[in-house]
Amino acid sequence: MHLVPTGLRRAAAIATLSTLTLSNWPTGFAQTQASSNMTTGSAGQMLAIEPLAPAFSLANASKAYAIWYSSTDGTAAGNDQAVQLTTSGAIFLPRGLPPAGGWPVIAWAHGTVGIGDSCAPSRNPRSERDAQYLNNWLKEGYAIVATDYQGLGTPGPHAYLHSRAAAYATLDSLRATLNTKELPLGNKIVIVGQSQGAAAAFATAGFAPDYAPELKILGTIATGTPHSGRPSKDGKIAYRSSPAEQKSTDPSIAYILYIAAVANQSKPRLPAEQVLSEKGLGAMKAAETTCVQQMFDVVKKEQLSWSNTFKSDFMSYYAQPFSKGQFPTLKIATPVFFGIGGADRDAPTKFQQDLAEQSCEAGTVVEAHTYPGMDHSQTVNSSFPNSRLFARKLFNGEKIAGNCVAKQEMLSLR
């Protein structure tokens, strides 16, 4: 672990950061990297770092950097020789002098932004919701390390909702930044994620003990976590099952179109024409390059519903891609905070509550809060008053009691 010097030496470290560019790495890396995404060496090494464009920074950040680092291909794990890829991301440092030992770290796992390279968060301004949320974490005195995920902003397909790929990208971003001596970061980490990123965060906590045991992961904060829920008595997962829901325009179809687009290009390929209508195929083509907010607009403009987008059971057809999103374990070694929107339709409230209950049953210390009336997006910032206290306790070394025993409290507490 890199220990930041104290006093005047710490101030000197800040001065070093102010001039940190690509003096040790090739300039223009993002524009000049080879079309192949494979790299040599071990995972978790910093390949390039440069100041992040001001428009892509955060108001409460003293410094912001774009990074490129080596990461293990999570989609190829299990092979005798793991493939190393280049993955991109960003770092945001809070204002002031770092404490002895370096800034405590929030590992940010972002929600769905799209699957095209142009959608990578480090290449764009953060959404208003995310900017508010991340600025709040910076204000608390935490540095933020934010991966773009495998294949998002770098060559190769984005491994959308692939739990192992997201976990490796997150863990390797932490390794790379902690191994960069010019960055005053401490090895005290809380993983935080929303939606796609909540699944990534929970998976990262599960993979961390085996994949990156040197990282001191203190806990996890997940809001809007996708989960299949508990099967019904007939063994099926109910989703948008009523006739009215089937025929209504539903923006969340955008997420399934991203899954379809990735599966349509994967090896082996899952032909989208087997499950999507003509209307759905046209929208899927748009999903290949269209970022999520604009994709919601496409769904609304085309009035896409579950009944006119799919011509067969997409849950069964995409069972294999969905299985890649399964968590390695529900027994997490460190405490987990679940923020659940009481009016979440994108990651249904009941399914998230099922995940909290199942995690409790597996032996995880869970602190779960359900926020009445809050939808998928609103829950992010609505949960912050609770999650900031959860994180503060973790960084201070305090015990998290959890609320697994009081089931009703767990499912309704604000």
Contacts in CASP RR format, 6 or more apart in sequence:
PFRMAT RR
TARGET T0000
AUTHOR 0000-0000-0000
METHOD contacts of the structure
MODEL  1
MHLVPTGLRRAAAIATLSTLTLSNWPTGFAQTQASSNMTTGSAGQMLAIE
PLAPAFSLANASKAYAIWYSSTDGTAAGNDQAVQLTTSGAIFLPRGLPPA
GGWPVIAWAHGTVGIGDSCAPSRNPRSERDAQYLNNWLKEGYAIVATDYQ
GLGTPGPHAYLHSRAAAYATLDSLRATLNTKELPLGNKIVIVGQSQGAAA
AFATAGFAPDYAPELKILGTIATGTPHSGRPSKDGKIAYRSSPAEQKSTD
PSIAYILYIAAVANQSKPRLPAEQVLSEKGLGAMKAAETTCVQQMFDVVK
KEQLSWSNTFKSDFMSYYAQPFSKGQFPTLKIATPVFFGIGGADRDAPTK
FQQDLAEQSCEAGTVVEAHTYPGMDHSQTVNSSFPNSRLFARKLFNGEKI
AGNCVAKQEMLSLR
1 101 0 8 1.000
1 178 0 8 1.000
1 186 0 8 1.000
1 187 0 8 1.000
2 102 0 8 1.000
2 178 0 8 1.000
2 179 0 8 1.000
2 180 0 8 1.000
2 181 0 8 1.000
2 183 0 8 1.000
2 184 0 8 1.000
2 185 0 8 1.000
2 186 0 8 1.000
3 100 0 8 1.000
3 101 0 8 1.000
3 102 0 8 1.000
3 186 0 8 1.000
4 10 0 8 1.000
4 13 0 8 1.000
4 98 0 8 1.000
4 99 0 8 1.000
4 100 0 8 1.000
4 101 0 8 1.000
4 102 0 8 1.000
4 184 0 8 1.000
4 186 0 8 1.000
5 12 0 8 1.000
5 13 0 8 1.000
6 100 0 8 1.000
7 97 0 8 1.000
10 97 0 8 1.000
10 98 0 8 1.000
10 100 0 8 1.000
10 184 0 8 1.000
11 97 0 8 1.000
13 98 0 8 1.000
13 182 0 8 1.000
13 184 0 8 1.000
14 97 0 8 1.000
14 98 0 8 1.000
14 184 0 8 1.000
16 182 0 8 1.000
17 63 0 8 1.000
17 93 0 8 1.000
17 182 0 8 1.000
17 183 0 8 1.000
17 184 0 8 1.000
18 63 0 8 1.000
20 49 0 8 1.000
20 51 0 8 1.000
20 65 0 8 1.000
20 182 0 8 1.000
21 27 0 8 1.000
21 49 0 8 1.000
21 50 0 8 1.000
21 51 0 8 1.000
22 28 0 8 1.000
22 29 0 8 1.000
22 48 0 8 1.000
22 49 0 8 1.000
22 50 0 8 1.000
25 46 0 8 1.000
25 47 0 8 1.000
25 48 0 8 1.000
25 49 0 8 1.000
26 32 0 8 1.000
26 48 0 8 1.000
27 50 0 8 1.000
28 48 0 8 1.000
28 50 0 8 1.000
29 47 0 8 1.000
29 48 0 8 1.000
29 50 0 8 1.000
29 68 0 8 1.000
30 48 0 8 1.000
30 66 0 8 1.000
30 68 0 8 1.000
30 88 0 8 1.000
33 68 0 8 1.000
33 86 0 8 1.000
33 154 0 8 1.000
33 155 0 8 1.000
34 155 0 8 1.000
35 155 0 8 1.000
36 155 0 8 1.000
37 85 0 8 1.000
37 86 0 8 1.000
37 151 0 8 1.000
37 154 0 8 1.000
37 155 0 8 1.000
37 156 0 8 1.000
38 83 0 8 1.000
38 84 0 8 1.000
38 85 0 8 1.000
39 47 0 8 1.000
39 70 0 8 1.000
39 84 0 8 1.000
39 85 0 8 1.000
39 86 0 8 1.000
40 84 0 8 1.000
41 70 0 8 1.000
41 84 0 8 1.000
42 70 0 8 1.000
42 84 0 8 1.000
43 70 0 8 1.000
43 71 0 8 1.000
43 72 0 8 1.000
43 82 0 8 1.000
43 84 0 8 1.000
43 168 0 8 1.000
43 172 0 8 1.000
43 175 0 8 1.000
44 69 0 8 1.000
44 70 0 8 1.000
44 71 0 8 1.000
44 172 0 8 1.000
44 173 0 8 1.000
44 175 0 8 1.000
44 176 0 8 1.000
44 179 0 8 1.000
45 69 0 8 1.000
45 70 0 8 1.000
45 175 0 8 1.000
45 176 0 8 1.000
45 179 0 8 1.000
46 67 0 8 1.000
46 68 0 8 1.000
46 69 0 8 1.000
46 176 0 8 1.000
46 177 0 8 1.000
46 179 0 8 1.000
46 180 0 8 1.000
47 68 0 8 1.000
47 69 0 8 1.000
47 70 0 8 1.000
47 86 0 8 1.000
48 67 0 8 1.000
48 68 0 8 1.000
49 65 0 8 1.000
49 66 0 8 1.000
49 67 0 8 1.000
49 68 0 8 1.000
49 91 0 8 1.000
49 180 0 8 1.000
50 65 0 8 1.000
50 66 0 8 1.000
51 63 0 8 1.000
51 64 0 8 1.000
51 65 0 8 1.000
51 66 0 8 1.000
52 64 0 8 1.000
52 65 0 8 1.000
52 66 0 8 1.000
52 90 0 8 1.000
52 122 0 8 1.000
53 66 0 8 1.000
55 125 0 8 1.000
56 64 0 8 1.000
56 66 0 8 1.000
56 90 0 8 1.000
56 122 0 8 1.000
56 123 0 8 1.000
56 124 0 8 1.000
56 125 0 8 1.000
56 126 0 8 1.000
57 64 0 8 1.000
57 92 0 8 1.000
58 64 0 8 1.000
58 92 0 8 1.000
58 126 0 8 1.000
58 131 0 8 1.000
58 134 0 8 1.000
58 135 0 8 1.000
58 138 0 8 1.000
58 144 0 8 1.000
59 131 0 8 1.000
59 135 0 8 1.000
60 94 0 8 1.000
60 95 0 8 1.000
60 135 0 8 1.000
60 138 0 8 1.000
60 139 0 8 1.000
61 92 0 8 1.000
61 93 0 8 1.000
61 94 0 8 1.000
61 95 0 8 1.000
61 138 0 8 1.000
61 144 0 8 1.000
62 93 0 8 1.000
62 94 0 8 1.000
62 95 0 8 1.000
62 96 0 8 1.000
63 91 0 8 1.000
63 92 0 8 1.000
63 93 0 8 1.000
64 90 0 8 1.000
64 91 0 8 1.000
64 92 0 8 1.000
64 93 0 8 1.000
65 90 0 8 1.000
65 91 0 8 1.000
66 88 0 8 1.000
66 89 0 8 1.000
66 90 0 8 1.000
66 122 0 8 1.000
67 88 0 8 1.000
67 89 0 8 1.000
67 90 0 8 1.000
67 91 0 8 1.000
67 122 0 8 1.000
67 173 0 8 1.000
67 176 0 8 1.000
67 177 0 8 1.000
68 86 0 8 1.000
68 87 0 8 1.000
68 88 0 8 1.000
68 89 0 8 1.000
68 154 0 8 1.000
69 86 0 8 1.000
69 87 0 8 1.000
69 88 0 8 1.000
69 89 0 8 1.000
69 172 0 8 1.000
69 173 0 8 1.000
69 175 0 8 1.000
69 176 0 8 1.000
69 177 0 8 1.000
70 84 0 8 1.000
70 85 0 8 1.000
70 86 0 8 1.000
70 87 0 8 1.000
70 172 0 8 1.000
70 176 0 8 1.000
71 84 0 8 1.000
71 85 0 8 1.000
71 86 0 8 1.000
71 87 0 8 1.000
71 150 0 8 1.000
71 168 0 8 1.000
71 169 0 8 1.000
71 172 0 8 1.000
71 173 0 8 1.000
72 82 0 8 1.000
72 83 0 8 1.000
72 84 0 8 1.000
72 85 0 8 1.000
72 168 0 8 1.000
72 172 0 8 1.000
72 211 0 8 1.000
73 82 0 8 1.000
73 83 0 8 1.000
73 84 0 8 1.000
73 85 0 8 1.000
73 150 0 8 1.000
73 165 0 8 1.000
73 168 0 8 1.000
74 150 0 8 1.000
74 159 0 8 1.000
74 162 0 8 1.000
74 164 0 8 1.000
74 165 0 8 1.000
74 167 0 8 1.000
74 168 0 8 1.000
75 150 0 8 1.000
75 159 0 8 1.000
75 162 0 8 1.000
75 164 0 8 1.000
75 165 0 8 1.000
75 324 0 8 1.000
76 82 0 8 1.000
76 83 0 8 1.000
77 164 0 8 1.000
77 168 0 8 1.000
85 150 0 8 1.000
85 151 0 8 1.000
85 154 0 8 1.000
86 154 0 8 1.000
86 155 0 8 1.000
87 147 0 8 1.000
87 148 0 8 1.000
87 149 0 8 1.000
87 150 0 8 1.000
87 151 0 8 1.000
87 154 0 8 1.000
87 169 0 8 1.000
87 172 0 8 1.000
87 173 0 8 1.000
88 120 0 8 1.000
88 122 0 8 1.000
88 147 0 8 1.000
88 148 0 8 1.000
88 152 0 8 1.000
88 153 0 8 1.000
88 154 0 8 1.000
89 120 0 8 1.000
89 121 0 8 1.000
89 122 0 8 1.000
89 146 0 8 1.000
89 147 0 8 1.000
89 148 0 8 1.000
89 173 0 8 1.000
90 121 0 8 1.000
90 122 0 8 1.000
90 144 0 8 1.000
90 146 0 8 1.000
90 148 0 8 1.000
91 143 0 8 1.000
91 144 0 8 1.000
91 145 0 8 1.000
91 146 0 8 1.000
91 177 0 8 1.000
91 183 0 8 1.000
92 134 0 8 1.000
92 138 0 8 1.000
92 143 0 8 1.000
92 144 0 8 1.000
92 146 0 8 1.000
93 103 0 8 1.000
93 143 0 8 1.000
93 183 0 8 1.000
93 184 0 8 1.000
94 103 0 8 1.000
94 138 0 8 1.000
94 139 0 8 1.000
94 140 0 8 1.000
94 141 0 8 1.000
94 142 0 8 1.000
94 143 0 8 1.000
95 138 0 8 1.000
98 184 0 8 1.000
98 185 0 8 1.000
101 184 0 8 1.000
101 186 0 8 1.000
102 184 0 8 1.000
102 185 0 8 1.000
102 186 0 8 1.000
103 141 0 8 1.000
103 142 0 8 1.000
103 143 0 8 1.000
103 184 0 8 1.000
103 185 0 8 1.000
103 186 0 8 1.000
104 141 0 8 1.000
104 142 0 8 1.000
104 143 0 8 1.000
104 186 0 8 1.000
104 188 0 8 1.000
104 189 0 8 1.000
104 190 0 8 1.000
104 395 0 8 1.000
105 142 0 8 1.000
105 143 0 8 1.000
105 144 0 8 1.000
105 145 0 8 1.000
105 174 0 8 1.000
105 177 0 8 1.000
105 185 0 8 1.000
105 186 0 8 1.000
105 187 0 8 1.000
105 188 0 8 1.000
105 189 0 8 1.000
105 190 0 8 1.000
106 137 0 8 1.000
106 142 0 8 1.000
106 143 0 8 1.000
106 144 0 8 1.000
106 145 0 8 1.000
106 189 0 8 1.000
106 190 0 8 1.000
106 191 0 8 1.000
106 192 0 8 1.000
106 391 0 8 1.000
107 144 0 8 1.000
107 145 0 8 1.000
107 146 0 8 1.000
107 147 0 8 1.000
107 170 0 8 1.000
107 173 0 8 1.000
107 174 0 8 1.000
107 189 0 8 1.000
107 190 0 8 1.000
107 191 0 8 1.000
107 192 0 8 1.000
107 201 0 8 1.000
107 204 0 8 1.000
108 134 0 8 1.000
108 137 0 8 1.000
108 144 0 8 1.000
108 145 0 8 1.000
108 146 0 8 1.000
108 147 0 8 1.000
108 192 0 8 1.000
108 193 0 8 1.000
109 147 0 8 1.000
109 166 0 8 1.000
109 170 0 8 1.000
109 191 0 8 1.000
109 192 0 8 1.000
109 193 0 8 1.000
109 194 0 8 1.000
109 196 0 8 1.000
109 197 0 8 1.000
109 198 0 8 1.000
109 200 0 8 1.000
109 201 0 8 1.000
109 204 0 8 1.000
110 121 0 8 1.000
110 130 0 8 1.000
110 146 0 8 1.000
110 148 0 8 1.000
110 149 0 8 1.000
110 193 0 8 1.000
110 194 0 8 1.000
110 196 0 8 1.000
110 197 0 8 1.000
111 193 0 8 1.000
111 194 0 8 1.000
111 195 0 8 1.000
111 196 0 8 1.000
111 197 0 8 1.000
111 198 0 8 1.000
112 160 0 8 1.000
112 195 0 8 1.000
112 196 0 8 1.000
112 254 0 8 1.000
112 255 0 8 1.000
112 258 0 8 1.000
112 292 0 8 1.000
113 119 0 8 1.000
113 120 0 8 1.000
113 121 0 8 1.000
113 124 0 8 1.000
113 152 0 8 1.000
113 291 0 8 1.000
113 292 0 8 1.000
114 152 0 8 1.000
114 158 0 8 1.000
114 160 0 8 1.000
114 258 0 8 1.000
114 287 0 8 1.000
114 290 0 8 1.000
114 291 0 8 1.000
114 292 0 8 1.000
114 295 0 8 1.000
115 152 0 8 1.000
115 157 0 8 1.000
115 158 0 8 1.000
115 160 0 8 1.000
115 258 0 8 1.000
115 261 0 8 1.000
115 262 0 8 1.000
115 287 0 8 1.000
115 288 0 8 1.000
116 152 0 8 1.000
116 153 0 8 1.000
116 158 0 8 1.000
116 288 0 8 1.000
116 289 0 8 1.000
116 291 0 8 1.000
117 123 0 8 1.000
117 151 0 8 1.000
117 152 0 8 1.000
117 153 0 8 1.000
117 154 0 8 1.000
118 124 0 8 1.000
118 153 0 8 1.000
118 289 0 8 1.000
118 291 0 8 1.000
119 152 0 8 1.000
119 153 0 8 1.000
119 291 0 8 1.000
119 292 0 8 1.000
120 148 0 8 1.000
120 152 0 8 1.000
120 153 0 8 1.000
120 154 0 8 1.000
121 146 0 8 1.000
121 148 0 8 1.000
122 146 0 8 1.000
122 148 0 8 1.000
122 153 0 8 1.000
123 153 0 8 1.000
124 291 0 8 1.000
125 131 0 8 1.000
126 134 0 8 1.000
127 293 0 8 1.000
129 377 0 8 1.000
129 380 0 8 1.000
129 381 0 8 1.000
130 194 0 8 1.000
130 380 0 8 1.000
132 381 0 8 1.000
133 194 0 8 1.000
133 380 0 8 1.000
133 381 0 8 1.000
133 384 0 8 1.000
134 144 0 8 1.000
134 146 0 8 1.000
136 381 0 8 1.000
136 384 0 8 1.000
136 388 0 8 1.000
137 144 0 8 1.000
137 192 0 8 1.000
137 388 0 8 1.000
137 391 0 8 1.000
138 144 0 8 1.000
140 388 0 8 1.000
140 391 0 8 1.000
140 392 0 8 1.000
142 190 0 8 1.000
142 391 0 8 1.000
142 395 0 8 1.000
143 184 0 8 1.000
143 185 0 8 1.000
145 173 0 8 1.000
145 174 0 8 1.000
145 177 0 8 1.000
145 185 0 8 1.000
146 173 0 8 1.000
147 169 0 8 1.000
147 170 0 8 1.000
147 172 0 8 1.000
147 173 0 8 1.000
148 154 0 8 1.000
148 169 0 8 1.000
149 158 0 8 1.000
149 159 0 8 1.000
149 165 0 8 1.000
149 166 0 8 1.000
149 169 0 8 1.000
149 200 0 8 1.000
150 158 0 8 1.000
150 159 0 8 1.000
150 162 0 8 1.000
150 165 0 8 1.000
150 166 0 8 1.000
150 168 0 8 1.000
150 169 0 8 1.000
151 157 0 8 1.000
151 158 0 8 1.000
151 159 0 8 1.000
152 158 0 8 1.000
157 262 0 8 1.000
157 265 0 8 1.000
157 266 0 8 1.000
158 262 0 8 1.000
159 165 0 8 1.000
159 166 0 8 1.000
159 262 0 8 1.000
159 324 0 8 1.000
160 196 0 8 1.000
160 258 0 8 1.000
160 259 0 8 1.000
160 262 0 8 1.000
161 196 0 8 1.000
161 199 0 8 1.000
161 226 0 8 1.000
161 259 0 8 1.000
161 321 0 8 1.000
161 322 0 8 1.000
161 324 0 8 1.000
161 325 0 8 1.000
162 324 0 8 1.000
162 325 0 8 1.000
163 199 0 8 1.000
163 200 0 8 1.000
163 203 0 8 1.000
163 207 0 8 1.000
163 324 0 8 1.000
163 325 0 8 1.000
163 326 0 8 1.000
163 327 0 8 1.000
163 328 0 8 1.000
164 203 0 8 1.000
164 207 0 8 1.000
164 324 0 8 1.000
164 328 0 8 1.000
166 196 0 8 1.000
166 197 0 8 1.000
166 199 0 8 1.000
166 200 0 8 1.000
166 203 0 8 1.000
166 204 0 8 1.000
167 200 0 8 1.000
167 203 0 8 1.000
167 204 0 8 1.000
167 206 0 8 1.000
167 207 0 8 1.000
167 208 0 8 1.000
167 211 0 8 1.000
167 328 0 8 1.000
168 207 0 8 1.000
168 211 0 8 1.000
170 191 0 8 1.000
170 200 0 8 1.000
170 201 0 8 1.000
170 204 0 8 1.000
171 204 0 8 1.000
171 207 0 8 1.000
171 208 0 8 1.000
171 211 0 8 1.000
171 212 0 8 1.000
171 215 0 8 1.000
172 212 0 8 1.000
174 189 0 8 1.000
174 212 0 8 1.000
174 215 0 8 1.000
175 212 0 8 1.000
175 214 0 8 1.000
175 215 0 8 1.000
177 183 0 8 1.000
177 185 0 8 1.000
178 185 0 8 1.000
178 186 0 8 1.000
178 187 0 8 1.000
178 215 0 8 1.000
187 214 0 8 1.000
187 215 0 8 1.000
187 216 0 8 1.000
188 216 0 8 1.000
188 218 0 8 1.000
188 395 0 8 1.000
189 215 0 8 1.000
189 216 0 8 1.000
189 217 0 8 1.000
189 218 0 8 1.000
189 219 0 8 1.000
190 217 0 8 1.000
190 218 0 8 1.000
190 219 0 8 1.000
190 220 0 8 1.000
190 221 0 8 1.000
190 391 0 8 1.000
190 394 0 8 1.000
190 395 0 8 1.000
191 201 0 8 1.000
191 204 0 8 1.000
191 205 0 8 1.000
191 217 0 8 1.000
191 219 0 8 1.000
191 220 0 8 1.000
191 221 0 8 1.000
192 201 0 8 1.000
192 220 0 8 1.000
192 221 0 8 1.000
192 222 0 8 1.000
192 387 0 8 1.000
192 391 0 8 1.000
193 200 0 8 1.000
193 201 0 8 1.000
193 221 0 8 1.000
193 222 0 8 1.000
193 223 0 8 1.000
194 222 0 8 1.000
194 223 0 8 1.000
194 224 0 8 1.000
194 380 0 8 1.000
195 223 0 8 1.000
195 224 0 8 1.000
195 225 0 8 1.000
195 226 0 8 1.000
195 346 0 8 1.000
195 347 0 8 1.000
195 376 0 8 1.000
196 226 0 8 1.000
197 222 0 8 1.000
198 222 0 8 1.000
198 223 0 8 1.000
198 224 0 8 1.000
198 225 0 8 1.000
198 226 0 8 1.000
198 347 0 8 1.000
199 222 0 8 1.000
199 225 0 8 1.000
199 226 0 8 1.000
199 227 0 8 1.000
199 325 0 8 1.000
199 327 0 8 1.000
201 220 0 8 1.000
201 221 0 8 1.000
201 222 0 8 1.000
202 220 0 8 1.000
202 222 0 8 1.000
202 225 0 8 1.000
202 327 0 8 1.000
202 332 0 8 1.000
202 336 0 8 1.000
203 325 0 8 1.000
203 327 0 8 1.000
203 328 0 8 1.000
204 217 0 8 1.000
204 220 0 8 1.000
205 217 0 8 1.000
205 219 0 8 1.000
205 220 0 8 1.000
205 332 0 8 1.000
205 333 0 8 1.000
205 334 0 8 1.000
205 336 0 8 1.000
206 327 0 8 1.000
206 328 0 8 1.000
206 329 0 8 1.000
206 332 0 8 1.000
206 333 0 8 1.000
207 328 0 8 1.000
208 215 0 8 1.000
208 217 0 8 1.000
208 333 0 8 1.000
209 333 0 8 1.000
217 333 0 8 1.000
217 334 0 8 1.000
218 334 0 8 1.000
218 394 0 8 1.000
218 395 0 8 1.000
218 397 0 8 1.000
219 332 0 8 1.000
219 334 0 8 1.000
219 335 0 8 1.000
219 336 0 8 1.000
219 337 0 8 1.000
219 394 0 8 1.000
220 332 0 8 1.000
220 334 0 8 1.000
220 335 0 8 1.000
220 336 0 8 1.000
220 337 0 8 1.000
221 336 0 8 1.000
221 337 0 8 1.000
221 339 0 8 1.000
221 387 0 8 1.000
221 390 0 8 1.000
221 391 0 8 1.000
222 336 0 8 1.000
222 337 0 8 1.000
222 338 0 8 1.000
222 339 0 8 1.000
223 338 0 8 1.000
223 339 0 8 1.000
223 340 0 8 1.000
223 341 0 8 1.000
223 379 0 8 1.000
223 380 0 8 1.000
223 383 0 8 1.000
223 387 0 8 1.000
224 339 0 8 1.000
224 340 0 8 1.000
224 341 0 8 1.000
224 344 0 8 1.000
224 346 0 8 1.000
224 347 0 8 1.000
224 352 0 8 1.000
224 376 0 8 1.000
224 379 0 8 1.000
225 338 0 8 1.000
225 339 0 8 1.000
225 340 0 8 1.000
225 347 0 8 1.000
225 352 0 8 1.000
225 355 0 8 1.000
226 347 0 8 1.000
226 351 0 8 1.000
227 347 0 8 1.000
227 351 0 8 1.000
227 352 0 8 1.000
227 354 0 8 1.000
227 355 0 8 1.000
228 237 0 8 1.000
228 322 0 8 1.000
228 351 0 8 1.000
229 237 0 8 1.000
229 350 0 8 1.000
229 351 0 8 1.000
229 354 0 8 1.000
229 355 0 8 1.000
230 354 0 8 1.000
230 358 0 8 1.000
231 237 0 8 1.000
232 238 0 8 1.000
237 315 0 8 1.000
239 315 0 8 1.000
239 348 0 8 1.000
240 246 0 8 1.000
240 250 0 8 1.000
240 306 0 8 1.000
245 306 0 8 1.000
246 305 0 8 1.000
246 306 0 8 1.000
246 307 0 8 1.000
247 305 0 8 1.000
247 306 0 8 1.000
247 307 0 8 1.000
247 308 0 8 1.000
248 305 0 8 1.000
249 299 0 8 1.000
249 300 0 8 1.000
249 303 0 8 1.000
249 304 0 8 1.000
249 305 0 8 1.000
250 299 0 8 1.000
250 304 0 8 1.000
250 305 0 8 1.000
250 306 0 8 1.000
250 345 0 8 1.000
251 296 0 8 1.000
251 299 0 8 1.000
251 300 0 8 1.000
252 345 0 8 1.000
252 346 0 8 1.000
253 283 0 8 1.000
253 299 0 8 1.000
253 304 0 8 1.000
253 305 0 8 1.000
253 306 0 8 1.000
253 309 0 8 1.000
254 287 0 8 1.000
254 292 0 8 1.000
254 295 0 8 1.000
254 296 0 8 1.000
254 298 0 8 1.000
254 299 0 8 1.000
255 346 0 8 1.000
256 309 0 8 1.000
256 310 0 8 1.000
256 314 0 8 1.000
256 318 0 8 1.000
257 280 0 8 1.000
257 283 0 8 1.000
257 284 0 8 1.000
257 286 0 8 1.000
257 287 0 8 1.000
257 295 0 8 1.000
257 299 0 8 1.000
257 309 0 8 1.000
258 287 0 8 1.000
258 295 0 8 1.000
259 318 0 8 1.000
259 321 0 8 1.000
259 322 0 8 1.000
260 270 0 8 1.000
260 272 0 8 1.000
260 275 0 8 1.000
260 276 0 8 1.000
260 284 0 8 1.000
260 287 0 8 1.000
260 314 0 8 1.000
260 318 0 8 1.000
261 272 0 8 1.000
261 284 0 8 1.000
261 285 0 8 1.000
261 287 0 8 1.000
261 288 0 8 1.000
262 321 0 8 1.000
263 269 0 8 1.000
263 270 0 8 1.000
263 272 0 8 1.000
263 318 0 8 1.000
263 320 0 8 1.000
263 321 0 8 1.000
264 270 0 8 1.000
264 271 0 8 1.000
264 272 0 8 1.000
264 284 0 8 1.000
266 321 0 8 1.000
270 317 0 8 1.000
270 318 0 8 1.000
270 320 0 8 1.000
270 321 0 8 1.000
272 281 0 8 1.000
272 284 0 8 1.000
273 281 0 8 1.000
274 312 0 8 1.000
274 317 0 8 1.000
275 310 0 8 1.000
275 311 0 8 1.000
275 312 0 8 1.000
275 313 0 8 1.000
275 314 0 8 1.000
275 317 0 8 1.000
275 318 0 8 1.000
276 284 0 8 1.000
276 309 0 8 1.000
276 310 0 8 1.000
276 311 0 8 1.000
277 308 0 8 1.000
277 309 0 8 1.000
277 310 0 8 1.000
277 311 0 8 1.000
279 302 0 8 1.000
279 304 0 8 1.000
279 308 0 8 1.000
279 309 0 8 1.000
280 304 0 8 1.000
280 308 0 8 1.000
280 309 0 8 1.000
280 310 0 8 1.000
283 298 0 8 1.000
283 299 0 8 1.000
283 302 0 8 1.000
283 304 0 8 1.000
283 309 0 8 1.000
286 295 0 8 1.000
286 298 0 8 1.000
287 295 0 8 1.000
287 298 0 8 1.000
290 298 0 8 1.000
298 304 0 8 1.000
315 322 0 8 1.000
329 362 0 8 1.000
330 355 0 8 1.000
330 358 0 8 1.000
330 359 0 8 1.000
330 361 0 8 1.000
330 362 0 8 1.000
330 364 0 8 1.000
331 359 0 8 1.000
331 362 0 8 1.000
331 363 0 8 1.000
331 364 0 8 1.000
332 359 0 8 1.000
332 364 0 8 1.000
334 365 0 8 1.000
334 394 0 8 1.000
335 364 0 8 1.000
335 365 0 8 1.000
335 366 0 8 1.000
335 367 0 8 1.000
335 390 0 8 1.000
335 394 0 8 1.000
335 400 0 8 1.000
335 402 0 8 1.000
336 359 0 8 1.000
336 364 0 8 1.000
336 365 0 8 1.000
336 366 0 8 1.000
336 367 0 8 1.000
337 366 0 8 1.000
337 367 0 8 1.000
337 368 0 8 1.000
337 369 0 8 1.000
337 386 0 8 1.000
337 387 0 8 1.000
337 390 0 8 1.000
338 352 0 8 1.000
338 355 0 8 1.000
338 356 0 8 1.000
338 359 0 8 1.000
338 366 0 8 1.000
338 367 0 8 1.000
338 368 0 8 1.000
338 369 0 8 1.000
339 352 0 8 1.000
339 368 0 8 1.000
339 369 0 8 1.000
339 370 0 8 1.000
339 371 0 8 1.000
339 379 0 8 1.000
339 383 0 8 1.000
339 386 0 8 1.000
339 387 0 8 1.000
340 349 0 8 1.000
340 352 0 8 1.000
340 353 0 8 1.000
340 356 0 8 1.000
340 368 0 8 1.000
340 369 0 8 1.000
340 370 0 8 1.000
340 371 0 8 1.000
340 379 0 8 1.000
340 411 0 8 1.000
341 349 0 8 1.000
341 352 0 8 1.000
341 370 0 8 1.000
341 371 0 8 1.000
341 372 0 8 1.000
341 373 0 8 1.000
341 374 0 8 1.000
341 375 0 8 1.000
341 376 0 8 1.000
341 378 0 8 1.000
341 379 0 8 1.000
341 382 0 8 1.000
342 349 0 8 1.000
342 370 0 8 1.000
342 371 0 8 1.000
342 372 0 8 1.000
342 373 0 8 1.000
342 374 0 8 1.000
342 375 0 8 1.000
342 379 0 8 1.000
343 349 0 8 1.000
343 372 0 8 1.000
343 373 0 8 1.000
343 374 0 8 1.000
343 375 0 8 1.000
344 352 0 8 1.000
344 374 0 8 1.000
344 375 0 8 1.000
344 376 0 8 1.000
344 379 0 8 1.000
345 375 0 8 1.000
345 376 0 8 1.000
346 375 0 8 1.000
346 376 0 8 1.000
347 376 0 8 1.000
349 370 0 8 1.000
353 368 0 8 1.000
353 370 0 8 1.000
353 411 0 8 1.000
356 366 0 8 1.000
356 368 0 8 1.000
356 410 0 8 1.000
356 411 0 8 1.000
357 407 0 8 1.000
357 410 0 8 1.000
359 366 0 8 1.000
360 366 0 8 1.000
360 404 0 8 1.000
360 410 0 8 1.000
363 404 0 8 1.000
365 400 0 8 1.000
365 401 0 8 1.000
365 402 0 8 1.000
365 404 0 8 1.000
366 402 0 8 1.000
366 403 0 8 1.000
366 404 0 8 1.000
366 410 0 8 1.000
367 386 0 8 1.000
367 390 0 8 1.000
367 400 0 8 1.000
367 401 0 8 1.000
367 402 0 8 1.000
367 403 0 8 1.000
368 403 0 8 1.000
368 410 0 8 1.000
368 411 0 8 1.000
368 413 0 8 1.000
369 383 0 8 1.000
369 386 0 8 1.000
369 413 0 8 1.000
369 414 0 8 1.000
370 410 0 8 1.000
370 411 0 8 1.000
370 412 0 8 1.000
370 413 0 8 1.000
370 414 0 8 1.000
371 378 0 8 1.000
371 379 0 8 1.000
371 382 0 8 1.000
371 383 0 8 1.000
371 414 0 8 1.000
372 412 0 8 1.000
372 414 0 8 1.000
374 382 0 8 1.000
386 414 0 8 1.000
390 400 0 8 1.000
393 399 0 8 1.000
393 400 0 8 1.000
394 400 0 8 1.000
403 409 0 8 1.000
403 410 0 8 1.000
403 413 0 8 1.000
404 410 0 8 1.000
END
